[in-house]
Amino acid sequence: MTWGQRAVAALEGGRGEAVALEAEGLRVRFHAEEADRVGCAILGLCVEDKLAAARDAEGLRVWADRVAGRVTYLMERVAAIETDAANGLTLHRSAPPDRRGEIRTYYEIVLKSPGALTLIRYRYRNGARTRTEGPCALTREVFERLVEDLAGAMRG
């Protein structure tokens, strides 16, 4: 069973479930806020590679490019916007974010060397100047592909 298939199978628990899957040094974690036969609402999708070696600036760039090249099918395009090689971090965000009135929503993917990746969907209200985490609403097929692509991006 692939990582994506395992993640979709874990949705069968339904609503409000914290899910952690682990094998061969990889760990996939998320919170399934809602799930039905068509789609799901996921909070905080994290993928960790416990076997990853430290990445230098070039290694971070390659990893960031790999993630951006694979994840091309979300509601907004995701692009690397900042790299902090000294701290081993790369930040991706929706480019541009979705705007509906006073609210902007966007994906944020943080890559942290040696091998941790987190995807979160944020809502930002212009007037309040605050952001809050919101669910990633995905079909089951997109969720399966997303988990598969992010897990695959960890090791090339």
C-alpha positions in Angstrom: 0.0 0.0 0.0 1.4 3.5 -0.9 1.6 6.4 1.6 -1.4 8.0 0.0 -3.5 4.9 0.1 -2.6 4.4 3.8 -3.6 8.0 4.6 -6.9 7.6 2.8 -7.6 4.3 4.6 -6.9 6.1 7.9 -9.7 8.6 7.1 -12.2 5.8 7.8 -12.0 6.8 11.5 -14.2 9.7 10.4 -14.2 13.0 12.3 -11.8 14.5 14.8 -9.1 11.8 14.5 -5.4 12.5 15.0 -3.6 10.1 12.6 0.0 9.0 12.7 1.4 6.6 10.1 5.0 5.3 10.3 7.2 3.0 8.3 10.8 2.8 7.0 11.8 6.0 8.8 9.0 8.1 7.4 6.2 9.4 9.5 3.0 11.1 8.2 0.7 12.9 10.7 -2.5 14.9 10.2 -5.7 15.7 12.0 -8.8 14.5 10.1 -11.4 17.1 11.0 -14.0 15.7 8.6 -14.1 12.8 6.2 -16.8 11.2 4.0 -16.8 9.1 0.9 -16.0 12.1 -1.4 -13.6 14.3 0.5 -12.0 15.3 3.7 -10.9 18.4 5.8 -7.4 18.0 7.1 -5.5 20.1 9.6 -1.7 20.2 9.9 -0.3 17.6 7.4 3.3 16.8 8.5 5.8 14.4 6.9 9.0 13.6 8.6 12.0 11.6 7.4 13.9 10.3 10.5 16.7 9.0 8.3 17.4 12.2 6.4 20.8 13.7 6.4 21.4 17.5 7.0 20.9 19.6 3.9 23.1 22.5 2.9 21.9 25.5 0.9 21.9 23.6 -2.4 20.2 20.6 -0.8 17.5 22.9 0.5 17.0 24.4 -2.9 16.7 21.1 -4.6 14.2 19.8 -2.0 12.2 23.0 -2.3 12.1 22.8 -6.1 11.1 19.1 -5.9 8.1 20.0 -3.6 7.0 22.9 -5.8 7.3 20.8 -8.9 5.2 18.0 -7.5 2.5 19.9 -5.7 0.8 21.7 -8.7 -2.8 20.8 -8.3 -4.0 22.6 -5.1 -6.5 25.5 -5.2 -3.6 27.9 -5.6 -0.1 27.4 -7.0 2.5 26.9 -4.3 5.9 28.6 -4.7 9.1 28.8 -2.7 9.2 32.4 -1.3 12.0 32.3 1.2 15.0 30.2 2.1 17.0 30.5 5.4 20.0 28.3 4.7 21.6 29.1 8.0 18.7 27.7 9.9 17.8 25.0 7.3 14.4 26.3 6.4 12.4 26.9 3.3 9.0 28.6 3.1 6.4 28.0 0.4 3.1 29.8 0.1 0.2 30.1 -2.3 1.2 32.5 -5.0 -1.2 34.3 -5.2 -3.5 33.5 -2.2 -7.2 33.2 -2.6 -9.0 36.5 -1.8 -12.6 36.8 -0.9 -13.5 40.1 0.5 -11.5 40.8 3.7 -10.3 37.2 3.9 -7.3 35.7 2.2 -6.6 32.0 2.4 -3.4 30.3 1.5 -1.3 27.2 1.8 2.0 27.4 3.7 4.6 24.6 3.4 7.6 24.8 5.7 10.6 22.5 4.9 13.0 22.1 7.8 16.3 20.3 7.4 17.2 17.6 7.8 13.7 16.1 7.0 10.5 17.7 8.3 7.7 19.1 6.1 4.5 20.8 7.3 1.6 21.9 5.2 -1.0 24.2 6.8 -3.9 26.2 5.3 -4.3 29.7 6.8 -7.0 32.3 6.8 -5.9 35.9 7.1 -8.4 38.7 7.9 -7.2 42.1 6.7 -9.0 44.2 9.3 -7.9 42.0 12.3 -4.4 41.4 10.9 -4.4 37.9 12.3 -4.1 34.5 10.7 -5.7 31.3 11.9 -5.2 27.7 10.8 -8.1 26.4 8.8 -8.8 23.0 7.2 -7.5 21.9 3.8 -10.7 20.8 2.0 -9.6 18.1 -0.5 -11.2 15.3 -2.4 -10.0 11.8 -1.4 -8.1 11.5 -4.7 -6.3 14.9 -4.2 -5.5 14.0 -0.6 -4.1 10.6 -1.6 -1.9 12.3 -4.3 -0.8 15.1 -1.9 0.4 12.6 0.7 2.1 10.5 -1.9 3.8 13.5 -3.5 5.0 15.0 -0.2 6.3 11.6 1.1 8.0 11.1 -2.2 9.6 14.5 -2.1 11.3 13.7 1.2 13.7 11.3 -0.5 13.7 12.3 -4.1 
